[in-house]
Amino acid sequence: MKRPEKMHADAMTCGVCVEPGLFELRETPLPTEAPEGWALVDICAVGICGTDYHIFEGKHPYLNYPRVIGHELSGRLVADAAGLAAGDLVVVNPYVSCGACHACKRGKPNCCEKIEVLGVHRDGGMSARIAVPEGNLYPAEGLSEIQAAMVEFLSIGAHAVARSGIAEGDRVLVTGAGPIGIGAALFARLAGADVHLLDLSKERLAMAAEKFGFEHLHNDSDPAGILTGDLASGFDIVFDATGSARAIEAGFPLLAHGSTYVLVSVVKDDITFNDAEFHKRETRIIGSRNALKSDFMRVMDAIRGGDIDTDALLSVELPLADLPERFAALASDRSGLIKAVVRP
């Protein structure tokens, strides 16, 4: 975990995951031109996501090393672009889609067949400046730089809730009370659902109660044990945000008849379930990947309207220069962490 030497004036520092367990700061040329249809953005803040921790731990299924990480980005335009003026604060949509595949033509660029996510499939924004397609820049008027860097991860949860077909009064379980799970829980509650949280970490659950007022909290290594009393018939919607194949499989018995299972987290493993029980319940299984522009806009509206407390979401703010010494500790103990934000 080394720091770069003194930089040249035309260079910038990038945060690079060189290989699992090794994060370094490296000097690269400062971009001064962008391809046609792209724009240069000076990065203001970068959220560290579960994806970044998985990259550091060698657990991400879609990544080649070395990689400049960072996909939860806010920044300011270097020059006028996309109907915006130089200096305007923007949220970066990090999902670079091809625009020509079957999914893109059907209005689903979030699951483009050739998608390149910044910080995963191509270098990300843990740096001073990055080039981004103009169509991936959304005006962040009314948001702070830190708030704008939180929009992407909240959009993951908002997209999952939109995919679920949720209705007011639905009984909802979110398994995994990390940042993505909290985001899904917040938007499920905004939709009028009765939201329950399940996590093996008592500290995470206590934080969800203290910071966000969630009341239905379950800390049980045998999730089926919570199906008692009013919960005996199961949940109308279960969102998995655990990143654990075992936890995903344990969620199937928690589904009510006529229910929906939304898999938000990504795992490398195969998932198995009992087909007879699945058909008996007429369960829907939905994969939820990334987010759409409409999800980003909904999140920004919720933040502007005071429906999302971003101060409660922010756990740590630190300069990029400190990250090499702190990354391993942040990755190893996330029980008391919601969102760490880096200032490049």
N, C-alpha and C positions, 0 to 999 in steps of 0.2 A: 504494500500500500504506500506508494511513493508519491511525492509531490513533484510537479514539473519544475525545471529550472526557471529563472527569470525569463518572462516572455518577451518576444519581439512585439513591436507596435502593431504589426499586421497579423498577429496570431491571437488565438484564444485558447482557454483551457476547457477541456471536455472531461466528463466523468465516464470512464470506460471500465466495463466489466471484461477483463482480459480472459479470464477462465473462471470456472466455479471457485468461489472463495477468494478471488483476487480482483480487487477494485483499485484502479489507479487514476490519477489525473494526468492527462497527456496534452501536449501542445499541438494544435492543428491550425492551418491557415484560417483567418477570419473570412467568411464568405462575403464577397462584394457584389456578386451578380447572381440572379436567379434565372432558371430556365423560363421559357415563355409559358405564361399561364400560372407561374409560381410567384411568390413574394417572399422577401426577406423579413424576418421577425426577430427583434431583439428580445430574448427571453427574460422575463421578469421573475417568474417563480415556477418551480417544478415539484409536483407532488410525487412522493415515493409510494409505489403501489405494491400490492402482493405480487404482481408480475415481476417487479424489480427484485424483490426478495427471492423469488423463485429462480430468477436468472442468476443471482449471486450464489444460490444454493445448488445450481445445476439441475433444477427440477422442471424447467420450462420445456414443453414439447416442440416448440416451433423455432428454436433459436440457434444461431451459429455464433461462435465467439471469434475474435473480440467484438464487443458491441458497445457503442455509446448509448446508454440507457436514457430513459425519460420520455414519457408520453402524456403525462398530466401537466399541460403547459399553458401558461399565460404569457403574453408578450406584447410588444408595441411595434407597429409597422415602421420599417425603415423608410419607406416611400409610399406614396399614394398607391392604392391597389384595391381591387374588389369593391369599389364604391366607398372605400374608407380612406381617411387621410393619414399621412405620416404622423406617427406618435400616438395614434388611437390604440387603446387597449383592446386586445382580442383574446378570445379563447381559441385554442388550436384543436381542431378535430384531427386526431392522429391516425385515422384509418384512411390510408391512401388507396383508393379503389381504381380499377382500370376503366370503368365507365362503359365497357363494351361487352362484358360477359352476360350470361343469362340472368344472374342475380342482379347485376347493376341495371339491366334493362327493365327489370321488374320492380325497381325502386328499392332494392335491398343492398346498397353498397357496403353496409356493415358486414356482410358475409360474401363479399366479392370473391370470385374464384381465384383471383390473383392478388388478393389484398396484401398490402405491405403496411404493417403497423409501425409507426415511428417508435424506435427504442426496442423493437422486437425483430422484425424482418429487415429493417434498415435502420441506420443510425438515428438516434432520437435527439431530444432537446436539452440534455444535461450539459449545456454549453451557453455561451454568450449570444449566439445567433444561429438561426436555422432557416432553410428555405422550405416553404410549405405551399401546396397548391392553393391558389386564391379561393377556390370554392370550399376549402377546409377552414377558413377563417371566419369567426362569428363575432360581431361587435359585442363588447362586454360593458357597455355604458351602464353606470350605476353600481358596478361591482368594483371591489378593490382588487389589486394584483393577486393577493393570496386567495380571495374568493374565486377569481377567475380560474386559478390553477386547480380548484376543487371540482369544477363543473364536470370534467370528463368522468371521474370515478363515480360521481353521483348519477351521471347519465346511464351508467351500466345498470344500476338498480332501477332507475326510472324506466329503462327499456324493458327490463325483465317484468316489471309490473304491467307495463302496457301490453306485453306479449301474453300475459296470463289470462286476460279476459276477466279481470277482477271486478267484483260488484260490491256495492255498499252492503255491509253486514257479513261478508264472507269471513269465515274463520281461517286465518292464515298463520302458517308456521314458517319462520325463517331459521334455517339451521346454519350456524356460523355467524357469530356477532362481530366479525371484523368489519373493515370499512365498507366493502361491497354489501355485506349482509345488512349493516346499519342503513345504508342507502336504500336498499330494497324495502326494509322495514318502514323507513320514514315515508316513502312514496306509497306503500300499501296503506299506511295509516291515513295519509292525505286522501286516499281513495275511499275512505270510510270503512276499512276492514278492521276486524278485531284481531290484532297482531300479537303473536306469541314469538318468543325467541328461545332457541335451544343452542347451548354451547357448553363445552366441557370446562371452560374457564369461568370460575366464579367471579374473577376480577373483571372480565369482559362484561358479564351480565350486570354486575353492580354498576359499572360505568354506563351501560345502556339505560339503566334505571335512573341514575343520578343526573346524567347529562341530557337525556332525551325523554324521560318520563315514561318509559315502557314498564308495564306492570306485570305482564304475564311472562315470567322467566322460568326456564327449565334447565337444570343442570343434572343430566342423567346419562350415564354411560350406556344404559339400556333404554333407548328412546321409546320403545313400545310401552314402557312403564308409565308414561305420562297419559296414556289413553284410559283415563278413569273419569267417573262422574260425567260432567257436561262434555268432556272431550272424548268420551268412549267411542263415538262414531267416527272420529278422525277429523282431519282438516280438509277444507274445500280446496285450498291451494298450499303447496309446500314449495318454498324456494330453497334450493341448496346453494350455499356460498362457502362451503367448507374446504374445497380442494382435496377431499378425501374420498376415494372410491368406497371404502368401508362405510363412511357416513352416508353417502348417496344410497347405497344398498339398504342401509338401515332405515332410510326415509320411506321406502315403499309401504311398509305396514302402517304408516301414520296417515295414509291417504284415505279420505272418506269415499263412499260410493259417488260416482259422478264428479270426481275431483281432477285436479291438474297438478302435475309435478314439473316445476321449472328448474332446469339445471343451468345455473349461472356459472358455477366454477368449472374449470377444465382440469381433467386428470389424464394421465397417460394410460391408465389401466382399462381393461374391459369391465363393463358393468353387467351384472346378472341379476335377474329377479324372477319370481315365480309367475309364469304366464297365466295360470288359472286364476290367481288372485288379481292379477292385473286386468284380465278380461272381466272378471266378476264385478269389479269396480267401474268398468268402462273408463279407465284412467287415460288422461292425455299426458304424454311426455313431451315437453317443449325444451329445445335447446335455445339459449339466449346468448347471443354473441355481440359484443361491442354495443354500439348505439347509433341512432339516426339523428339527423339534424333536429328533427322535432323533439327528440329527447333532450338534447342540449338546450334548446329554447325553453322547454318546460322547466328544466332545472334552474336556468337563470331567472325565469319569472318567479319561481318559488323562493329563490334567495332574495330577490328584490322585494318580494312581498312579505318577507319575514317568516315564511313557513319553514325554512331550514336555518338552523342556528349554526353558522359556519365557525363561530368562535368555539363552540362545543366540540366541533370536529377536529380543530387544530390542536395537535399534541406537542409538536416540536417544530421550531423554525431555526434553520442553521445555514451558514454560508457553505458553498461548495468546497471551499478549502478545508473544512472540518470533516467532510464526509468520509475520506479514506480511513480515518482513525475511528469513526463511529459506525460505519456501515455494518460491520459484523455484529456489534452489540444490538443495533436496531433490528437486524434480521433474526437474531437468536432469541429475543424476548419481546414479543409483540402483544403480550397479554394486556398491557396497560397503554397500548398505542393505538390511536385511530389514524391520524394522518400526520406524517412528517413532511415538511415543505422545505425545499432547498432554494436558496437565492444564489444563482450563478454569477 
